[in-house]
Amino acid sequence: MQQGSLFHQTRLRLAGWYAGVMGCTLALFSFGIYGVIAEAYGRTIDRGLESVTRILAQQIEPILEQPERLSQLANYLKVCLPKADCLPAIAEAQPPLTNLTSPADYYIRLLDSTGNPIMVGGIQLEELAITPGTQQWRTVTDAQNNRYRQVSLPLRLEDEVWGYVQVGRSLKI
C-alpha cells in the first residue's frame, strides 16, 4: 500500500512540475508576442503620423512666402488662429486631418520658431501643454492621463527654420 501512495505522490509532483514549466514557458512566449505586436503597432502609428506631417509641411511651406494666405490655410484646415474666437468642432464639420482614419483623434499645431502657437486644430486639447518643436518624436500626456504620440517637423523659409508643424494622435485604442 505504501508503494501505491509513493507512486501517487511522485505522479502528482511530476504533474505539478510539468504544469509549472509549461505555464512559465507560455507566459514568456506571451510576453514576447505582446512586445512584438506593441512594437509593430507603435511603428505603424509613427509612420502614419510622419507621412501626414510631411504632407502638411510640404503644403504649408509655399504658403509661408505669402503670410496673408495663413488665414486661408486656417480656413482650409479648419484650425484656429491664436486670440481668435473658435467654435468647437461639430461632428459633421471635423477638420480634414481628423477624417483621415476615424476614430483616431488627431490634432495639428503650427508653431513659430520660438515655440509659440500660430494655429491649432483638431481635437480640443486645452490641458495639453504646447511642446517645443525641436524634438521630432514625443509622447505627451494630458491631465486625464490620455497619451498622445506627436511628431514635429521644421518649416523652412529660405533655408532657415520659420517654425514647426506638429501633428499628434491619441494612443487610445
N, C-alpha and C positions, 0 to 999 in steps of 0.2 A: 504494500500500500504506500509505503514511503517512496518507493521508486516512481509510482504514478504521480504523486504530488511534486516530486523533484522535476519530472518531465513537464508537468503543467506549469510550474514556476519558470522553468527555462523557456518554454514556449511563450509565456507572457512577456518575459524580458526581451526576447528576440523581437516579438511583435512591437513592443514599445520602442526599441532602438530603431527598427525599420520605420515606424511612423515618424519618429523624431528626425531621422536623417532625411526622409522624403519631404517632410514639412519644411525643414531648413533649406533643402535644395530648391523646392518650389518657390519659397519666399524669396530667395536670392534671385532666381530666374525672373520672378515677377517684378522685383525692383529694377532689374536690368532692362526688361522690356519697357517698363514705365519711363525710365530715363531716356531710352531711345525715342519713344513716342513724344515725350515732352520736348526733347531737343529738336525733333523734326517739326513739331508744331511751332516752336519759337522761331526757327529758321524761316518757315513759311510766312509767319507774321512779319518778320523783318524784311523779307524780300518784297512782300506786297506793299509795306509802308515805304520802302525805299523807292520802288517804282512810281508810286503815286506822288511822292515828294519830288522826285526828279522831273516828272512831267509838269508838275506845278511850277517848279523853279524855272524850267525851260519856257513856260508860258508867261511867267511874271517878269523875267529879266528884260525882254524887249520893252515892256511897259515902263520900266524904271527910267528909261531915257526920256519919257514924257510924263512927268509927275501928275499932270492934270488927269491922266487916264486912270489913276489909282481908284477914284470913286467909281468908274465904270467897272473896274475889276472887282471892287467890293460888291457892286450890284450883281455881277455875273456869278460870283461865288456865294452870294447871299451871306456875307460876313459883315461885321460891324466895324466902323471906324471908331477910334477912341473918342471919348467925350460926346458920342452921338447917342441919341435915344434909339435903342434897338429893341424891336419887338421880339419876344421869344418865338423860336421856330415852331410852326404848327406841323402836324403830321403830313399834310399834303404838300407843303412847301419846304421840305427839307433841303439843305444845301446839296449841290451835286456831289460833294465829297462824301456825304453820309449815305448816299444812294448807291455807292459802289458795291458794297457787299453787305446787304442787310442780314442780320440785325446788329452788326458790329457798330459800335459807337466811335465815331471819328471826330477829331477837332483839328482846326488849322489855325496857325498864328503866323503873322508876318511881323517880324521884329526889325528894328533898326540896328545899326552896328553896335550900339551900346546896350541892347537888350530890351529897350522899351517897346511895348506893343504898338503896332501901326494898325493892324487889322486882326480881329479874332472871329472865329466862326465855328460852326458845327455844334456839337453838344455843349450845353451850358456848364462851364466849369469855374464858377466864381471862386471856389475854395481851393483850386489847383494853382499853385504858385507859378508865375512866369519864370522859366528857367533860362539861363543864358544859352545862346545858340552855338557857342564854341564847342560844346561836347556833342558829337554826332549822334550817338545812341544813348538813350537813358530810359530807365524805368522809374516812373514817378507814381506817387500815391496821394490820393485826395483825403479829405477829412473823414470820409466814411470807409477808409481803407480799401477803396477800389484802386486797382493797379492799372496803369496805362503805359504802353510802350510808345516811345516818342523818338522820332528821327529829326535832326536839324541839318539843313544844308545851307551853305552860304549863297547869297545872291550877289553876283558880281556886276559892277558897272565900271567899265573901262579898266579892267584888271584890278580893281580894288573891291574889298568887301563892302557892299552897300548895306546889307542886313542879312537876315536869316529867315528861311521859311521852316516852320515846324509843323509836322503832322503827327498826330498821336492817335492811338487806337486802344480801346478798352480791352483788357485781357480777360474780362469776364466771359465765361463760356455760356 
